[in-house]
């Protein structure tokens, strides 16, 4: 072999050796999906149509794969998918017990299902339907709302005392009216009976309609206060999102183009994003 080829091969071998040494000296990055301490083995989602992903699949029906909480679809980085990244052992162990139209009175029954699941992590988003009634007088009274939330949480505390519970604040539905009442598409949809306590006569400036919307807004604020207080009373295993979901500055780009009310995939992603830190698993 010519001497110049021998020299070239020797240089190449030296370069390969250096590359291998450099790779071996670096700290290995944890692989995606490596188990991390404290990750729950099973999770459950409780709530209403928001948590079922209603209207996020281009039809007005539940679409659980897009749920901000327990969804397993690829378009929403749900709490379940974030937990799956931490520990693949949770795969297939996310249960969604939320139901469209559910009010706080339904929470105890959903909590019983979560106990049967032996859930280690439970999300709760409830109350929109307690407010979205036919009118202000039909709304669930604040004291009753609190009693029903407490009853549901008591089922969890009794049946799964070591489970972590995340109570999420209600979205700012009044803001949705603010950004949508000048949009003809939203107004047309809302006239089919979407959340009438807030969205009936959405373009009206009559004093009675203004007062109704104000009362609705105050009721949502009151419910959020009770959700926070109920979580505090639960004890150290309950976490509250600190109002993160309520502070989301909703735009029409975050709701579906059918009822202009329920979050689309972008909206579900946003809910997951802002509520995830409060779960206590983020790292």
N, C-alpha and C positions, 0 to 999 in steps of 0.2 A: 504494500500500500504506500503511495507517495507520502513523504514526510509531512507535507502541508495538510493532507487529509487526517493524518494521525493527530496533528495539533488541533485541527478544528473539532474533531470528536472529543478530545480531552477538554476543550473549552466548553463544549455543549454539556458534557457530563458534570462539569463544575457548576454550570448555571442551574442545572436540574437539582443538584444537591443543595445549592443555596435556596432555591425556591421551596424545596421540601422542608428545610430547616426553618425558613420564615413562617411557613404554614403551621408547623408544629409548635412554634413558640407562642402563637396567638391564643388568647382565651376563646374557647369554643362558644358560639352563640347558642342559647337554648333554642331547641327546635320548636316550631309552631305546634301547639298541641301537647307539649310536655306537661305532665301533671304538676300542679302547684298546690301547696298546702292550703287546706281550708275550703277547697272547691266543693260545692254541694254535689251529692250523688243524684238527686232528683229535685226538680223544681215544679211549681204550679203557678198558674196565672188566674187571678180572680177579678171579676169586674163585669163590664158591659160591652156594647158593640165596638167601642174604641179598641178594646183589647182583643176582640175577635178579628180585627182587621177589616171590619165591615166596609164595603165599597172600594177597597183598594185593589181589586182585581177586575175593574171595569164593569162590574155588575153590582147591583145593590143587594148583596148578600155577604155573609161572613167569608173571610178569606184568611184563615188562621195562619197560613204560612207567612203572611206579612205582619203578624202581630209584633208590636214593639217589645213584648215580653217573651213569649214562648215560641215565636215564629221560627221556622226552620228553612224558610226560603232564602234565596241568594240575594234578593233585592233589599233586604232590611237586615242591618247588623243588630239583631235583637239581643236581649240579655242572654237568651239561651245560646245563641251562636257565639257570643263573647265567652260564656262559660265553657263551651265546647272547645274553644281555642286554648283554654287553661287546662282542661282535662277531658280527653276523648271519652272517658268512662261514662259521662252524662249523656252520650248520644242515645236518642230515642227515649229519654226519660224526662221530657218536658211535657206537662199536661196543661191544657187550656180549658178551664172550667167557666170562663166568662160566657155570658149569654146576652144577645141583643135585647135591649129593653130592661135589663136587670136594674133594680134599685137596691138601696142599702139593705132592705128587708131580705134580699136574696143571698146576702153575703154569708150567713151562717151555713146555709145548705152547700154553697160552693166550698166553704172552709172544711166542711165534713168530707167532701170529696178529696181535698188536698191532704187531709189526715189519712184517708184510706190509701192515698198514693205514697204515704210516708215521705212527704216532701220535706227537704232540708232548707229550701228557699222558696218563699211565696211572695208574689207581687200582688198589690191591691190597688186598683183604680176604680172607684165607685162614686156615684153621686150625680152624674150628669142627668140621668133620667129622673132623679128625685126633683130636679129643678125644671127639666124640660117637660112640663105638664101642659094641660090646656090653658092654664092661667095661673096667676100668682096664688090664688086661694087653694089651688089644687096641689101646690108643691108640698113635699114632705116637711112638716115642721122641724125646726133645727134640733129641738130636744129629742124628737123621735128619731131623726137621722142619727144623732149621736148614740142613742140607745141601741139602734140596730147595728151600727158599726162596732160598738163595744161587744155586742152579742157574737158577731162573726169573729172578731179577734179573740174572744174568750174561747171559742171552739179550737182555734189554732194553739193558743197558749196551753190549753188542757191536753189536747191530743198530740201536739208536737212541740213540747216545751223548749227544745233545743234548736228548733228551726229559726232561721233568720227571716224576718218579715220586712218587706219594703212597702210603705204606704206612700202613694204618689198623689200629689196635689191635682186638683181639677184644672183643666185648661181654661184659659181666659176666653170663654165663649162670647162675652160682650165685645171683645176685640174683633171677633169674627164678624159680628154685626157691623162694627165700625168700618171694617175694610170691604165688606161685601154689599152694604145696602145701596151703594151707588152703581153696582154691577148688575146689568139687566139679566144676565144668566143666573146669577145667584138668587136674585129676587124672584124670578119665575119658579125656580126649584123650591124655594122656601114657602111659596104660596100653596104647596101641596101638603102642608102640615108639618114641616120640619121644625121641631122645638118651638111650638107656638107661643109659649110663655115669653120667649125672647124675640122670635123672628116673625110673629104675626104682624101684618101691616108694616113691613120693614122700612118703607119710605115715609111713613107718617111722622109728622112733627106735632101732632095734637098732644096737648098736655097729658091726657090719659095714657097714650102710648109711650111717651117719654118717661112717665112715672113708672109704668110697667117694666120697661127695660132697666131702669135704675133699681127697682126692687129686685129684679132678677139678678143683677150684678151683685147686689148686697147679699143675696141668698147664697150665691156661689162663694163669696168671701167668707160667709158664716160657716158654710160646710167645710171649707178649707181649714178654718180655725179649729173646727171640731175634729177633723182628721188628724191634724198635728197633735192636738191634745190627747186624742185616743191612743195614738202611737206612744206618746210620752208616758201615759198611764200603763201601757202594756209592759214596759220595762226595757231592759238593755238589749233584748233580742229584736226589738222593733226599730227600724230606721225610717225617717221621713225625708222626703227629697228637698225639704227646706223651701218649698215653693218653686222649684226649678221648672217644673212643667207649666205651672201657671204663668211664669214669666216669659214663656216662649212668645215671641212677637209673630203670631200667626199671620200669614198672608194667604191669599186665595191659591197660591202655588203649592200650598201644603195640604189642601183638601181636594177630594175627588171632584170631578166635573159632572157628577150626576146629581148628588144632593147638596153639593157645596157646603158640606158640614163635617163629614167624617174624614179623618186624615187619609191621604193617599200614601203611596210608598215613601215619598219624600217626607211627609208628615210623620209617618210611623218611625222612620229613621231618626227624625229630630227628637221625638219623644224618647226613643231608646238612648240616644246620645246624651241628652240632658239629665236623664234619670239614673243612668248607669253609675256615675260616681257615688251616689248615695247608697248604692247596694253594698259597698264596702269590699268588692272583689277586684276593683281596678288596681292595676299595678304598672 
